[in-house]
Amino acid sequence: MLKRQFLLGLVLVCAIVLGTLPTPLRAQEEPVEFTFVGWGGPEEQEVFQHLVDVFNANNPDIVIKYQPIPTDYTTTLKTMIAGGTPPDIAYIPDGDFSAFAPRGQLVNIQPFVDASETFDPEDVWPSALGRYRYDAENKVFGQGPLYALPKDIGPTVLYINVDLFKQLGVALPSFEEPMTWDELIELGRKLTVDANGKHPGEEGFDPNNVQYWGLGDIWFENAVYNNGGHIISPDGKKFVMAEDQNTIDAVQFLSDVIHVYQISPSSQQTAAMSIGQMFETGRLAMTTNGRWATTYYRSVLDFEFDVIPNAVGPGGVTAYMDQADCKFSGWSGSVGIGIIAGSKGEQYADKAYRFVEFIAGAEGQIEQAKLGFQIPNQVEVAHTDAFLQRDQYPAHAEVFIEAARCENPGPWTMTPNYGEWFNDLFWGQVWPAVVVDATELAEDALYDAAPAFQEGLDAAWASLD
């Protein structure tokens, strides 16, 4: 007994001298508290509060305080950073990444990713990661170290009203092979019916008195990338729409489905009822949307809905990293999770990163996928029932998997200030003239606007100097 007491006393003395007093005999370190901000509806907030609670329970040295910002998120985040009161960890939308990373407002997390034993970048869709890379030395987006990890990826596909197909006696399209544009037009004509039972192309068809429309819309980027087109050059420095015939043809096609083929409602028709409302009320057979629409559709639609691949034009497919085996393409959105520079998150970046990779890792992805509003960024998780959810609509959720593999990040991830130099010119001038009113051909409108597009793009890059 005396020998045991002597040895214990010796251990305690050594521990005190070496600063390694056993935990029960020393004051515990205070946990580091981080503020985490994001947005989202009640369901998403509930999921993220749950994730925060799980993380806090398993990481006693860290306390995450979740503070949703329901409106004006990006503006509020920028104001917080500019005012010297930044959050520690935050949602970083891929479209706003270029507003933060080049200005040194995000922490480079590549060293933590490289050292991680739980998060493997090889498990994530490549396009999901690429949009959060920035090479500061050469000012190149999509390359260099990571400044955020994706909490999600949001590929877009065609949603269809299965019941309406059956009601009109029209066979369902393939769930594996994309339609050509010609096949889409033919199918759209069969599904577009006026009050007298006439279809587009038939004598007496009345486009101003349509009961069912075949096609709601094809999103602009999906049309371009599914016809082999490009919006800007790979390095993000040149506006190429006006000289890329595939892109010109894609924009013209979006006009023609309305004004020539008459399978999609015009702006006059959607003034009374939006495309979304038409689909929800059973008047629309096919329309574009992302996985995020699934949760809402499950709660409000009283008909069976499913998803099919985006249609592919004669120009072929522009896929992420030029993957030659992609059946269809398009674009996908994403939101990342990053650590804000100048915050406590940067001071304790190793601890803050632990939460970032938890959200982007398998556990966080499974919890988010359960809601049905996103496809997991983790490839393996996306192939499980956590995402596929075979007992619920859509029955062919695997369409999203091919979309996630092949779809491109939006062009806004490749340049600074994309909304400032692109949106007013394209959506305010080219789009109304070509697609809404059909007063100009795409080729002419894009050619005339090209110098202004390039001038704005040059100024955007110059703003980083």
N, C-alpha and C positions, 0 to 999 in steps of 0.2 A: 504493500500500500504506500509506504514512504517513497519507494523508488518511483511508483506511478505518479505521485504528487510532485516529486522532483522533476520528472521528465515533462509533466504538463506545465510546470512553472517555467522551465527552460524554453519550451515552445512559445509561451506567451511573451517572454522577454525578447526572444528573437523576432517574434512577429511585430512587436512594438518598434524595435530597432529598425527592422526592414520595411516597416510601413505596410505589413500584410496581415494585420489583425483580422482574425476570422470575422465574417459578416455579423454574426449575432453579438459580437462584443464591440462593434463600432457603429457610429451613426450612419444610417443609410443615406446614399446620395439622393438629392431631390431629383425627381424626374424632370426631363426637359419638356416644356410645353410648346406645342406648335399650333398655329392657326392655319386651318385648311379651308380654302374657299372654292366654290363652284356654283353651278346653277342646276336647274332641273325641276320638274313637277313634283308633286307630293310623293309619287311612287319612287322616283329616283332618289329623292331626299331620304326616304325611309330606308332604301337599300344602302345608301352611303353612310347613314347614321349607324346602321347595323354593322357595316364593315369597319367603321371607326371603333365601335364598341368591341368588336372581336379583336382588332389590332391592339387596342389599349389593354385588354385583358391578358394578351400574350406577350406584351412588351412593357413590363412595369417601369422601365427607365424612360418611357416616353408617354406623353399625354397629347393626343390629337384633339383639338377643339374644332368641330365642324361648323362653319358659318356659311350657309347658302346665301347667294346673292341672286334673287329671283329675276331682277330686271336690270337692263343696261350693264350687263356683267363686264364686258371688256372695258367700257368707259370707266366704270367704277374701279376696276383693277388698276388701270393706268393712273387714275387720280390718286389712289392709295400709294402707288409707287412714287409718283411725283411729289406727293406730300410728305414723304419720309416715314410713312406708316404702312409698309408693305406687309401682306400676309407672308407666311413662311412657305406654304405649299399651295399651289393653285392649279385649276384647270387652265390649260393653254390651248385654245382652239387652233387647229392647223392653219386656218386662214389668218390668224393673228400672230402666228409664230414669228413671222418676219418683222413684226412691230416690236418684239421683245429681244430676241436673240442677238441681232446685230448691235443693239444698244447696250449690251452687257448686262441685261436685266434678268438673265437666267443663269443658273449655276451649271457648269459643265459636269455632267454626271457620268461621263464615259469611264473614268477610273473606277467608279463604284460598280458599274455594269461589268467591267472586265474582271473585277475581283469577286463578284457575286457567286455564291454557291447555290443559289435558289432560283435566279432568273437567268434564263439562257436566251439570247436574242435569236438563236436559230429556231426557237419554238414559235416565233411571231411572224405574221405575214410581212414579207419584206417591205411592201409599200407602206405599211403602218409605221414602221420604224423610220424609213427614209425621210419622211416629211418633218422629222424633229432633229435632223442633222444640219449643222452649219459649220462651214469652213471659214472661220473668221479671218484668217490670213489672206485667203484668196477671194473672200466674199462670195462664196458659192453655197447655195441651198441644196439640200439633198445629199451632201457629202460632209465628211469630217465627223467630229464627235457628237454624241447625243446630248441634247439639252432638256429632253423630256422623254417620258415613255407613254405610249398610247394607252389610254383607258378603254378605247374602243376603236372600231373601224365601221363605217356605215355605207356599204355598197348599195347601189341603186339598181333595181330591176323593174320588170313590168308586172304589176299586180293585175289579176283578171277576176271578173265576176263569173264564177263557174255556173251559177244558176241561170244567168242571162244567156250564156252560150247554149245551155240545154233548152231554155225556153224558145230561143230562136232557131233551134235545130242545127246549130253550127258545131262542127267537131272541134274539140279542144286542140290547141297547138301542142307541139312537142315540149316536154319539160327538160329535155336534154340538149336538143339541137336548136340554135337560134334561127328565127325566120330571116329570110332576106327582106330587103325593103319591098320588093315586088310582092312577096308573099304577105307581108304586113298590110299592104294596100288592098290586096284581094280579100284578105280576112276582114279588114276594116269595113269594106263595102258591104260584106254579108251581114255585119253586125250593126251597121248604120241604117236605121229605118225611120221614114217619116210617118206622119199621122195617117197616111193613106196606104202604108205598107210598101212604099217605093224605096229603092236603094240608090245610092249615088251611081250615076252613069245610066240610069233608066229614065226614059222619057217621063216627064211630069214630076220628077223628084223635087221636093221643096226643102231646101236647106234651112229655111226660116221656120219650119214647123216639124222639127225632128223629135221623134219619141225616144229613140235610143241612139247613142253615138258609139262608134266602134273604138275610137281612140281618144283619150283625154289629151295627153301630150307626151312628147319625148323630150327629155331635158337636153338642153343645148350641148353640154359637154359629152353626154352619152352619144348623141348623134355624130359629133365630130370624131370621137375616139372609136366609134364603131363603123367609121368609114375611112379609117387609116389616116385621119387628119391630125393637125397640130395647131395650137393656138400661139405658142411662143417657142423659140428655139430651145434645145436641150439645156443650154447654159442660162436660159432665162433672160438673155440680153436683147433678143430680136423678136419683134412682132411679125409673125409669119402667116397669119390667117389670109391676108390679101393675095398671097402668092402660092398658097397651098390649095390646089384644085379640089382635093378631097374635102377640105374644110369648107370651101366655097359651096361645093355641092351639098354638103350636110346642112348648112344654113338654108340653102334654097329648098331642100327637101322639107324642112320644118315649115316653110311657107306653103309649099305645095300640098301637104296633107290637109291643110285648111282650105286653101283657095282653089286648088285644082282638083284634088281627089275628093274633097268635101267629106272626109271621114272623121274630122276633128272639129270641135266647135270654134267659131270665130270669137273675137272680142265682144261682138254684139250679143252673141248667145251667152257668154260667160259673165256679162254685166248683170244679168238677172240671177244666175246661179253659177257659182264657181265650179271648176273642174272637180275639186274635192267633194263638193256637195252633190254633184252629179253622180260620182262614183258611190258615195255613201247612200244615196237614195235609189240606187239600182238602175240608173239611166245611162250608165257608162260601162263598157265592156272591158277596156284595158287602159291603164294609166301608169306612169312612172312614179315610184316612191322608194324610200329606203326601208331598212329593217325596222327603223324606229316607228314606222306607221303600224306595225303589227299589233302592238299592245292596244293602241286606240281602236283599230279595226275589230279586234276580238271583242271589245266592249260595246261597240255601237252597230256593227253590221248584222243584218238579219238574213244574210245569204252566205253561201259558201264562197270563200275566196282562196286564191292560190297565187303562185308566182311562176313566171317563165323568164327565160333569158332575154336580154335586150336584142332587138333586131340588128342585123349586120348589113351594111351597105356594100356596094360593089368595090369600094376601095379597101375592104378588109378591116383588120383590127389593129389598133394601136394599143398595145398592152404594156403594162409596167415592166421595165427592164427588157422590153422587146422579146417577151416570151413567145416563141413561135407556135406553141401548141395550144394557145388560148382560143377558146371557141367564141367568146364575146368579151367585150370590154365595157368601158364607161368611166365614170369617176366615182370616187368614194370620199366622204368626209371623215373626219376623225377629231377627237379631243385628246390632248395629252395631259399628263400630270408633271409639273415641273417645280423646282425649288427656286424661289425668288432671291436674286442677289441683294445683298444689303440687309437681309433679314436674319432672324435667329436661325432660320433654316440653313442659311449659308454658314453661319458660325458653327453649327452642329450638323454639317451636311451628311455625315455618315449615318446619323440617326434619322434625319429627314428622308434620306434615300430609302431607308428600310420601309417606310410607309409607301413611298412611290412604287417600289417594286412589288409590294404586297397588293396594291390596287391593280397593277399591270400583270401580275402573275396569275397562276391558275386559280387560286382560291378566290381572289377578287373578281376574276372574269366569270367564274361559275355563278357567283351570286348575282352579278349584273345580267347574265344571260337568262337567268330564270324569269326575268320580267318580260322577255321576248322583244325588247326594244333595241337590241344590238347583237351583232355577231361577235363572238369573242375574238380578241386579237391573238389568242393562243390557238395555233392550228389544230392541235390535238383535241383541245376542248371543244372546238367548233364541230368536230365529227362525232360528238357524244350527244346523248339525249338532253343534256343540260341546255343545248342550243336547238337541236332538231325538233324536239317536242312533238313526236309523231302523233300524239293524241289530240293535237290542236291544229287549227289552220295557221299558216298554209301547210298543206300536206307535203309539198316539195321544197322544204326549206334548204335543201342541199344546193339549190340554184344560187343562194347567197354565197356558198363556199367557193364556187367557181368564180363568182363576181369578186370576192375578196382577194382571190389569188391573182387575178389578172387586171383589176381596175386600177386606174391611175389616181394619184393624189390630184386634187383640184389644181389648176394652174396657179392659183393664188399662193401655193406653197413654194413656188419657184422664183418669185420676185418680191421685192419690197413694195409695200403700198399698192397692192394690186387693185383694190377697190377704188383708189383715188384716180388711177390713170386709165382703168378699163371700164368701169361701170357706167359712168355718165355717157361716154362715147358709144359703147355698144348697146346697153339697155335703153339709153335715152335717145339714140339717134338711129343706129343701124337696125336694131331689132324692130322698132316700130315701123320703119320704112319698108323692111323686107318681109317680116313675118306677120306683124299685126295688120298692116294696111295693104301690103303687096303693091306699093307704089314704086318700088325699085327692085332690081335684081340684086341678089347677094353679091355677085361679082362687082357690080358698079358701086354699090354702097361701101363695100370693104375697101375697094381701091381708092375711093375718094377720101376715106377716113384714115387710111394707113399712115400718112405722115404725122397726123395728130396723135395716133396711138403710139408711134415710135418716139415722138417727142416726149410724151408723158412717161413712157417706160424709161427713157434715158434720164429724165429728171428724178424718177424714183430711185434709180441706182446711184445717182449723184448725191442724193440725200444721205447716203451712208458714208460719204467722204468726210 
